[in-house]
Amino acid sequence: MKEKTASVTYVPFKRTDYQLSDALSPEEREAISTGYRRSAALDQPDSLPSLLLPLQDIASRSSISARLVRIIILAVLAETHRAGQPCWLWTQERWLTLCQQHSSGRPLLAAFAFHLGPFPSPLSLPVHGAPSLYASAIYGRNFVSHELNRLTDVLISLGYVGQNQKHNLSGMLGVLMLMNNDPQLETFTTDLLWRGQNCHDRGIARVTGKISYALAAMGIIKSPLRMRNYKEWHEKPTEGIAPDWARWCRKWRETSVLRPRSRENQYSFILRCGLWLAREKPEICEPSDWTMETCASFISMVGRLKVDGLSLDTHKGGRRSSRSGEPLMPHSRSRFVYAVRRFMLDYESWGWGKLKFSPARHLSTPDTPLFRQGVNPRVIDDPVWLKLVWASLNLRKEDLLSEIHYPLSMLQAMAVIWTHAGLRQNELMRLTMNCVTPQADDILQENGSAIPAGTLCYLSVPAGKTSKAFVKPVSSVVKKYVDIWLSERPQEQAALTDERTGEKVRYLFQNRGKPVGRNIINLTVIPLLCARAGMPVEDSRGPITSHRGRASAVTALAGVPQGMSLYELMQWAGHSSPQSTMHYIRIRPTQLAASFVKADRVAHMISVLIDHDPEAASLTGPATYYDLGDSYCTNPFWSSCQHRMACIGCDFNLLKQSARGLVLESKASVRRYLEEVPLTPDERAIVEQDAEKIEQALKRLPLKPEG
């Protein structure tokens, strides 16, 4: 890569370049016998060459002030007089004592001791204060400054602010140079960085991570380190768990090929199962001891389990949940059962032992409300979603919520993709630099019309949890804002390893040499959009989240007339089955309510015929006929009739002409029933009464009004 600093070659100090005698000559003893003579010897350039030359060369490399160099060299000569031998023959104790006596000149004394004394490594010296001063004194200030400038230039090209970068980097860079015993950046290794990060506090360790991003961009190491020196997962204690059960749990975690987060979550569940075993069934210590009865007891326990009922006190301090003591949510219960079932299946399939039950059958998740995981995408309210879409296209510099922030162009590209592409958060974060391609040609439709080139673009979505990598069409506005971000994105960033696929990729949303934070959508982008739109970060269904935005984007495509088919929507959303997509295209409650009101109104409407013929008039007014489908009701108080559904035998009922066939068929059926079925006297009386009602209805049939 192109560097801004001039090249400086590192020349290490070599003792073999000097004639280092094993004893002091009489002239040398005389020249250093008093303070006046030692001072006079320093003023004469050619005096005491064998004693002074290596000290003066080391001092000149360090760029320490001439006054301090004079004081320290005089102190070394005085100690040489007391010891009666040259300094390169001194013991470590004498060097360390001299360093303790001269605190202001310790870096230079440390350089003398390391190059001329019996110290195998700079770390064996008493390094106090700024490590960069010691590194400059030992390896030469010019070269240390040159390497510091190289790091600073690369970090600035990655997107870091140039102000105070050298000051922040110099201390940790000095530590790494001393640990490496070589100041050249090309000799730095990942192991060296890990050691430097783990041996210091979190603040310095963060600087080590920053240095690693620069080294990765320079091609010196393959991949950068984490920015902080903490373990990714807090080790979970096993107190109160049978040792054999804990051993099998650890063995499963070390063998499983699940992703780290999934593996650690399931490891936590099976350890918590060990707590239950130790309390309720102490005789069971490993999977092979389980029986069908144990499985039933376990599922029963999970069904009654409360939050924090089986908690592992980690190094975080064992903080209790705000829901402590409340019943577990259904998805937590089902995940608990699934983790133990997965553990048992792996135990047997990997040949670790033979089980006395079938995990798939006896540890299956019960299909009850306590365990049922309902998929319920909470679509963002339509007015709120439309405002978020508008805000994503109209962000301004003054909308940024803090002075310390990511570039505006990156946040806007991220917001536009979130509102227009319907991606999961993980998919959005793992998009690559070349993920967007333009629509180069017109697209001919079935009706003969064409979609002009440039109307849309194609987004390459990385492999997710339910699908392989695929390409989906999105609005061309996505390409517009992605291109703006790419024009500002720092280009000299090393490719990083995709944790899901293991491939080396250059992430689209990669800044300062590292991918953006995992929660940036929920914690930064959504609050930014809500502030721009002038509304709170929640709607009628709760807080607005990244996945709710995905649900809104998918539902919007499914809810328009002549929209995408179910299969097309499944492909666009990246679902593995239509059943998953169905959750996103369910009818909205407002649409369902409107349809119900319309249907309910129709259901309660009865056609009424009014006969204005004076001969048909009654005391209550004109004759009215209520249309009941196959017949009419002439009862003017039909709405309050207590004999609904028993109209065939009612004197107010008039059959329609179209019902004659049905009535004749009923008459034949009743007659056949009387002839062929043995009936009791009471049953026969009821059937004969029905036959009589049918005869009466047929007699009234001609009286039915027409039309």
Buried (B, 14 or more C-beta within 10 A) or exposed (E): EEEEBEEBEBEEBEEEEBEBBEEBEEEBEEBBEEEEBBEEBBEEEEBBEBBBBBBBEBBEBBBBEEEBBBBBBBBBBBBBBEBEBBBBBBEEEBBBEBBEEBEEBBBBBBBBBBBBBEBEEBEBBEBBEEBBBBBBBBBBBBBBBBBBBBBBBBBBBBBBEEEEBBEBBBBBBBBBBBBBBBBBBEEBEBEBBBBBBEBBEEEBBBBBBBBBBBBBBBEBBEBBBBBEBEEEBEEBBBEEBBEBBBBBBBEBBEEBEBEEEEBBBBBBBBBBBBBBBBEEBEEBBBBBBBBEEBBEBBBEBBBEBEBBBBBBEBEEEEEEEEEEEEBBEBEBBBBBBBBBBBBBBBBBEEEBEEBBBBBEEBBBBBEEEBBEBEEEBBBBBBEBBBBBBEBBBEBEEEBBEEEEEBBBBBBBBBBBBBBBBBBBBBBBBBBBBEBBEEBEEEEEEEEEEEBEEEEBBBBBBBBBEEBEEBEBBBBBBBBBBBBBBBEBBBEBBBBBEBEBEEEEBBBBBBBBBBBBEEEBBBEBBBBBBBBBBEBEEEBEEEEBBBEBBBBBBBBBBBBEEEEBEEEEBBBBBBBEEEEBBBBBBBEEEEEEEEEEEEEEEEEEEEEEEEBEEEEBEEEEEEBBBBEBEBBBBBBBEBEEBEEEEEBBBBEBBBBBEEBBEEBEEBBEEBEEBEEEEEEEEEEBEEBEEBBEBBEBBBEBBEEBBEE
